[in-house]
Amino acid sequence: MTIKPRRSVLYMPGANAKVLEKAKTLACDAIIMDMEDAVAPEMKQEARDCITAALASGGYGKREIIIRTNGTDTEYFDDDLKCAVAAKPDAILVPKVSSKDQVLKIDAKIRELNGGNPIDIWAMIETPRAILDIFSICSAAETVPFKALVMGTNDLAKETGALLDVERAPFLYALSAAVNGGKCFGLSVIDGVFNEIQNTQGFENQCVQGKNFGFDGKTLIHPSQIEVCNNIFAPKPEEIAYARAVVAAFADPANAGKGVLKVEGKMAEILHRDMALKTIAIAEAIAAAG
């Protein structure tokens, strides 16, 4: 089982060479080098140049590098995509994806620019239509390397007029729909940002909420949010120990053919063994990333 830890996914403004360099020292699992919201219109080319130079310089270690383009309906998209493909990131994140056909067309354009070779696609889920069509969108993963959803809760709030507070009650349907749609097709699903940098308790509460929903991690807007996010989205030592006990119990020849076991006073079925294997894989991936 190959799993990449995506607990903490930090947005970095693409036009700021200094912060892109600083990202090499941060303990986040992934970095989104942004050409979209964090970059003023007159700075779009500067962002492309800075991102190209940053990736050429290397030094990001095992951190996953994602480039976010502007939307497919903008004047910037074609140049953004050319830059992103040439820079060879781990994945390309496209905003406001609202249909399966959009994902397929993005993949086709990437291959056209990349000698027929694909690059992993991530998609921002930030429109009402995307939420309502989430299963169809995610089904693109059956035929193209579509790997992750990223919640754009700020844009969803803008589009719907719903109140985006710590509890996010108006967004519970959208959050759950994205997790369920993504998991149907094996996608990672990353929670949206928390805007109040100084509200550490609110951020922690929202990380816990996201983990409870089944998100794999959370997008971040400031390095100060990384440690809390990493801790909350990582398996706890007691969870890892129990997972190993479940796997060991099912591997014991004495339990061969049994579909239900008692492990440390709890009922464990085959599905619990599968969940335990995932927990162990995540823990090992985090340990390997250092």
N, C-alpha and C positions, 0 to 999 in steps of 0.2 A: 504494500500500500504506500504510494507516494503522495505525500501531502506537503504543501508549502504553508508555513505559518503566515497568516495575514491578519494578525491581531491588531496591529497599529499601521495604518496607511496614511502617511503624512503628505498633504498638499504642500508644494513648494512653488512659488512664483517663478516661471520660466525665464523671465527677463532679468532676474537678480542672480548674477554669477556668484556673488558672495554666499548667499544662502544655499545655492546648489552645492557649493564646496563644503559648507558646514554640514550638509546632510550626510557626508561620508563618515561623520563622527557620531551620528545619532543612533539610538538603539531601536529605531522603528523597523518593522519587518519589510515595509515597502514604501516607496516614494513615488508620488505622482508629480511629475514635472509638468506644470500647468501652462498651457498656451491660451486658456479660455478666460474664466472670470477674474483671475489674478493678474491679467495683463491688459493694459489700456490699448485701445485700437492703434494708436501710433507706435506702440512698442511690440507689435506682433512679430515683426522680422527680427528685432533684437532678441525676443524670446526664442525664436527658432535657432538663432546663432549661438546663444548661450547654452541651450540644451544640447546642441550638436557638439559644442566644445566640451561640455561637462561629461558626456558619455564617451567621447574620444579620449579623455584624460584617464578614465577608469577610476579605480579606488573605492568603489561602492560595496565591495565585499559580496556577501550573500544577500544583501538587500535586493528585493525585487524592484525593478525600475519600470515605471509605467509612464507613458507620455499621454497627456490629455490634449486632444485637438479642440478646435472650435467645432460647432455643430455642422452637420452635412449641408444645411441650408444656408450657410453663411459664405461670404466672399473669401473667407480665410481658409476654408476647409481643404481645398486642393493643395495649396502650398504647405499647410500644416501636415497633411498626410505624407506628402513627398519627403518632408523633413523627418518625420517620425520614422518612416520606413527606412530611410538612409541611415538613421542613427542606431537602428537595431536594438530597441528596448526589449524588455521581456514581454510587454504587452502594450497595446494602444487602446486608450480609453476614449470613447466617443460620447459626447453629451446628447441628451434628449432623444435617445433611441426609443421609438414608439411602435415598431413593427418588425416582424421577422424578416420581411423583404429588405428592410434597411440594413439589418445585420448581414444578410447574404451579399448585398451590394458592396458593403464596406469590405468584406472579405475578398470579393472579386477585384476591387480596386487595389487592395494591398498586394495581392498576387501579381497583378499587372505591373505594379511598380517594383516588385521584388523578384523578378525573374521566375514567376510562377510559384514561388514559395510563400507559405502563409506566415503570419505573425499572430500571436494570440490576441483576441479581442476582449475587451471589457466594455460594458455598456452602462451609462448613467440612466437610472430609472427615476424620472422626475416630471412626468406628465400624467394627467388622469388617464389618457388613452393607454399609456404603457402599463399602468396598474390593471386596467380592465382587460388588456390583451396579453398579460404576463406569461401565460402558459404557451401561447403561440410564439412569442418572442424567444423564450428560453428553448423552445424546440429546435431553434437554429443550431444548437449545440450538437444535434445528431449528425450534421453534415459539414460543419465548419468549426475551427478551433475557437469557439466562444467559451470563455472560461470564468467570467465573473460578472456579477451585477453590483453596482454601487448606487446606493440610495441618494437621491438629490432632494432631501427633505425641504431645503429652503425654496427650491423652485416649485415643489409640490404645494407648499404653503402659498406661494405667489399665485399659482394657477387656480387653486381651489378657494382661497380666502380663509382657509382653516387656521386656527391658532396653533402656532408651533411653540409649545412651552416644554418644560422638563418632562412632564408626564406623557405628552404627545397623544392624548386620548383621541383626537380627531384623525390620527394617522395609524391607528392600530390595525385597521383593515389593510391599508396599503403596505405596512411593514410585514404583516403576516402573509399577504399575497405574494410579495417579492420572495420571501424565504421559501414558501411552498413551491412557487414556480421554479425558482432556481434549483432547489434540491431535487425536483423531479428529474432534472437532467445533469446532475452532478456539478453544478456551478457553485463557486464560492459566492457568498452574498455578504456584502460589506455595508454596515450601517452608515447613516448620514452623519454630518458634522454636528458638533455642539458649539454654538456661537459665543457663549459667555465664558471667555477664557478665565476670568477671575472666580467664577462660580464652581469651585472644585467639587463641592458636594453634589451639586446638580449634575456635573459631568460624570461623577462616579455612579450616581443613581441611573443615569441614562445608559452607561456602559453595562451595568447589571441588567437593565431592562432588555438591551439588545442581545446580550448573551442568552437570556431566558427565552427570547424569541427564536433563537437558533442562528443568529448572525455569526459569521466566522471572525469578525473584527469590526473596527470602526474607522472611518476616515477622520483625520485630525487637521486642525488649522494652526496648531502651535506645538513646538517641541515639549513644552511643559506638560502636555497631556499624554505623552508616550508611556511613562512608567505605570501610571494607573491603568491605562488601557491594556498594556501587556499583562499586568497581573490579573486583571479580571477575566480576560479572554483566554488565559492559559489554564490548563487543567491543574487542579490543586493536588498537592502530594498525596492526600488521602484518596482522591479520585484515581490517581495513577496506580496506587497500591492495590485498590480494589479491582481495577481493570485487569491488572496482572494476575490477581487471584482468580478472577473469572476465566481468563484465558487458560490458566494452568489447570483449572478444574475440568474444563471441557477437553483438554489435551491428555488428561490422565486416562490411561488404558482401562482403569477400573470403571470409568464412566462412559466407555464406548457405547454408542447407540442411544444414549440418554438425551432427551430433548429438554429436560428440565432438571436443574440441580439446585441444591441449597449451598450458597456461598456466603460465609460470614453472616449467617442468619437471614439472608435475603434470597428470594426466589430468583433464579437466573435461567433464562431461556436462550435459545440460539441467537435471537435478536440482541440480547444483552451481550453475548460474546462478540457479535459484530460491532456493537457500540464500543465495547472495551478495546477492540483492536484499533478502532479509529482514535480513541483517547490516547492509547499508547503511541500511535503513529504521530499524532500531533505533538505529544511531549518529546518524542525523540527528534522530531524536526526542529523544534524550538531549541533543544539542547545542541543540535548539530550546527544551528545558525550562530550559536555563541551569544 
